[in-house]
């Protein structure tokens, strides 16, 4: 019985400054290169990472840096596990806190808006490929993926459709995680 654990990265150390709608692109570039905060790690999560046979991450800096909190290096990295990109408007609206724009654009993306990004449907296909890759890695034992909130959610849905049971529902919080178990081959 193998497990696939999908962990959301640690919190990124970035200010929530006010920006115009189109400035989200620069904000996300900064978000993708900013350091993470050293957060307390639960004993359960520490044990899951220690017991993993394969440690995987996305190619994004925050995911790889999160794994270093456990004093570990990845065995496998792939852009398949990268966070789902946000769409955005190219024109100037008004200023809001950056995190408000992130939520706004994510909601628009879920409703079908994909300007400057890929569609939800396409991202679901990538999540399916990511889930297949994780199941192959799980043939060698337990896998921990340090990834991202939305992408982990989409991967968890795919794993469930492939016969995995989610024993711990993921969290939107940083260092939150899903545990997916395959009880039969």
Secondary structure, 3 states (H helix, E strand, C coil): CEEEEEEECCCECCCCCEEEHHHHHHHHHHHCCCCECCCCCCHHHHHHHHCCCEEEECCCHHHHHHHHCCCCCCCEECHHHCCCCCCCCCCCCCEEEHHHHHHHHHHHHHCCCCCCCCCHHHHHHHHHHHHHHHHHHHHHCCEEEEECHHHHHHHHHHHHHCCCEEEECCCCCCCCEEEEEECCC
